[in-house]
């Protein structure tokens, strides 16, 4: 049986994707194109055929040469590089226009409730969120990305609504498969997934507003455990989304993951509302001018 990684071990870090298997953004860009659950293209030729008939095909030729579509392989490669450059250079991809961004720049103040929520978010003796989801400015005042890019094993009960879970032998084990295979030999990597950027998560419905965010937090803190009663179907088997032999890898030593059923949750109902208020300050497109004119 494998031994769980401790805080002093050299846990994996970096790479793109939840399992870190892509080293370059242009490689990561190919994944949704061919994933059967996303864009479901059969092969690069299928992507090429669509690209050649888009409304921006002429612009593509202007940038990469009028004969770019003659070499299909080159055209596909350049398209992936174009996505990479967009992600790195276009301000619309990382606008940093949330209320929290403006707060860090001293342009706006957080409310008393939002500040209480931030304090709870940062508390290492509480939910310890900021230990993984960094919310402090970086070097030369760079805005935080709310992730340290490290990997950790966190699990909730298996979700039967996912099509892939209809196969009882299927398990998403993050760093060691099934999509990534180069880390399989080190079984301590199984179940490790990259810390997500919570500011991105909150841009999705129904988490745009404090009510939706608070509802999710309440689910996570139910019975003092990070579990989802929706999928438990009776007795909670919170690690059943991993093979039995690998469940030892799941983090149960760092706060608040040490809590057991029946123990008092880390946050009260009021605390959850406060943290939800703080988290909604991470949404981009905060109308600073409108707020300053009041």
N, C-alpha and C positions, 0 to 999 in steps of 0.2 A: 504494500500500500504506500502511496506517495505521502510525503510530509508537506504540510502547508508552509508556504513562504512566510517567514516572519518579517517584522518591520526592518530588521537589520540585514536581511538578505538583499542581493542585487536583483530586484525585480525588473522585468523588461520595461523599456520605455521607448516611445517614439513610433514612427510609422503612421500611415494614413489608413483609415477604416477602423471599425471597432475591434478588429483583431490585428491591426498594425501591419498587414501583409503588403501594403504598397509603400514603396520608398519614394515614389515621385507622384506629384499630383496628376500628371498626364496619364500615368498608369491607373491611378484610382478612377479617373474619368471614364475608363473603358468598362468598368464593372456594371453600372446600371444599364448600359447599352445592350448587354447580352444576358443580363439576369432575367430568367423567365418570369419572375414576379415583378419586374419593372418594365423596361422598354422592350424586352424579349426579341431583340434582333437575332437572326440566325447566325450571322457572321459579319465581318467587316464589309463585305460586298453589299450586304443589305443596307448598312449604314451609308455607304458610299452612294448607293442609288437614291436614297432620300436626300442626301446632302446636295447632290448634283441638281436636284429639282427644287431646291428651296428658293425663297424670295431673295435670300442674301448670297446666292451662288456667284453672282457677278462681283460682289464685294470680296468674296473669298478669292476669286481670281485676281483681283486688284492687289490683294495682300501677298498671295503666294505664287503668283504668276499665271498668265493666261492659259498655260498648258498643264496646270496642276492636276486636272481631272484625267489626264492621259495616263498618269501613273497612279493607280488606285491605292496602292499601299502607301505611297508618299502623301496622298491627299488625306487618307485616314490619320496618318501620323501627325500631320500638320493641324488637323482639326482638334486632336487631343492636346497638342501644344497650345492651341488657341484658347481652349478651356482653361488650361493651366495659367496662362498669362492673365486671363480675365480674373481668375480667383486671386491672383497675387497683386494685380495692379489696379483693377477697376474699383473706385471708391464705393460703388453701389453694393459690392459684395461684402464689404466690411465698413459700414458707414460710421459706426461709433456715435450714434445719435440717440442713445437711450437717455433717460433721465439720470441714470447712474453715471453714465459717461460725463454728462454735463456737471454732475455733482463733483466728480473727481477734478474737473477743470475749474471748480469754484464758481460756476455760472448759475447754479440753482441749489437750493437746500432741500434735503429730504425732510419729510414730515416726521413728527415724533414717533408715529407708528412704524414708519419705514426704517427709522434709525434703531428702534427696538428690534425689529426683524433682522437688521444687519448684525446687531450685537449677538443675537441668538445664532445666526448663520456662522459667525466667526468663533463662537465659544468652543474651545477644544474639549471642555468637559460636558458639553451638551451633545448636539447632533454632529458637531465637528465637521460641518460642511466645507469650510474654507481650507481645510487641510488638503483637500483634493481639488476643489473648485476655487482656485485662487482668485480673490477679489481685490488684491492690492495692485497699485500701479507698478509697472516694471521699470527697467532701465530707461533713463531719459524721459520719464513720464509716460511711457507707452501704456495703452489701455489694457486691462486684464482680459484674458480670454476665458476665464472661469474653468480652466482645466490645467492640471500639471502634466498632462500627456502620459501619465503612468497608467499601469494596469492593476486592476483589483478584482477579486472574485466576490461578487455580490449576486444573490439569487432570490427570486420569488417563486412561488409555485408555478408549475407548468401550465401554460395557457392552451387549453384545448381548442380555442377558436382559430389558432394558427394552423394553416393547412399542412405544413410540414410535420406538425406534432401528431398527425393522424398515424404516423409510423412510430410505434413505441420504441424503436431502436434508434430513432433520430434524436440527437442532442447537439445543440449549439454550444460548443465548448470553447468558443472564443479563440484564444491564441493557438490552441492545438487542434483546431478543426471544427467542422469538416472542410471549410473552404480553404483554410491555411493548413499546410501539412508539414512544413519544415521544422516546426517546434514540437511535433508529436512525441519525439523520443524523451523529452523532459516532461514527465507527467505532472510535475508541480505547476506547469504552465496551464494545465487544463482548467477551464472556467474563467481564466483571466480575460477581462475586456477593458478597453481603454476608458478612462474617466471622461464622461461626456461634457460638453460645453452647455451648461444649463441655460445660458442666454439664448442659444439656438433652440433648445427644447421649448422654451417659453414662447417662441414665435408661432407655435402650432396650436390650432384649436384642439380642445377647449381650454387651453391654459393661458389665453391672452389676457384674461381678467383675474382679479384676485379670488373670485368665488371658485373658478375652475381649478386654480392652483391650490387653493386651500383644500378642496375636495380630494385632490391627489395626495396631499400631505397627510390628510386624515387617514386615508387608506393605508399609507406607508407606516403610520404609527399605531395602527389598530392593534390592540392587545400588547402594546409595547414591543412589537416585532416588526421587521420590514417584510410584511406579507400581504398578499391580496386575497381577501376572503371571497372575492368574486370567483376565483378559480380553485379555491381550496376544496369545495364540495364536501364539507363535513370536517373531519379531523385534518388539521393543517400539517402538511408534509412539505415544509417550505423549501427543501432542497431537492425536490423530486424532478427538477429539470436538469439533473446531472446523473450519470451512472453512479450507483452506490459507492463503488470503490474510489470515486473521485470527489465525493462530497466533503472529504477532509480538507480539501483546498479552500473551501469557502471561508471568508474572513468572519470569525466570531470573537476576535480578540480586541478589535478597535472599537471605541465608542462611536455610535450607540449600538453597535452590532452585538454587544455582550448581553443585551436584555433578553429575558425569557418571558414566556406567556404568563400573564397574571401580575407582572411587575408594573409599576407606574410608568407610563410613557415618559420619554425625555421632555416632550413639550405638552403644555396644557392647550386647551382649545383656544385660549387667547393668544398663546405663543404662536400657534399655527396660523392664526389670522395675521399676526404681525409679520411672520416670515413670508407669508404669501404676498403681503403688501410690499415687502422689500423686493421679492423676486420679480414682481411686475414692473419694477423700475428698470429692469434689464431689457425691456422691449425697445427696439429701435423706433425711429420716427417720432420721438417726443417733440411736441411743438413748442420749442423754447421761446420763440418770438411771441406766440400767443400768451404764454404764461408770464413773460416779462412785461407785456403791455397792460396787464391787469393791475 
